Amino acid sequence: MGQVRRKNWFTAMGVLFIVVALIAIVRDLLIWGPEFTVDFFTSSEITSEKLSVGMFGIAAFLIILGLRGENIEK
């Protein structure tokens, strides 16, 4: 009949990681403003902005992993 793409949770988790990372960055932009947010990105300390960049990387990996999943023949 054709190929059916099976549901996977990797893509869903990747999208969730992107949403959470965006919320953290937008929150800091609204609270602190762009100047301080850029300072947080460039400081030597571990900040939520740097963790958000890491979350974007993890999200990309999960989405790629989910999209290269196997199709099921039906």
Secondary structure by P-SEA (a helix, b strand, c coil): cbbbbcccaaaaaaaaaaaaaaaaaaaaaaaccaaaaaaaaacccccaaaaaaaaaaaaaaaaaaaaabbbbcc
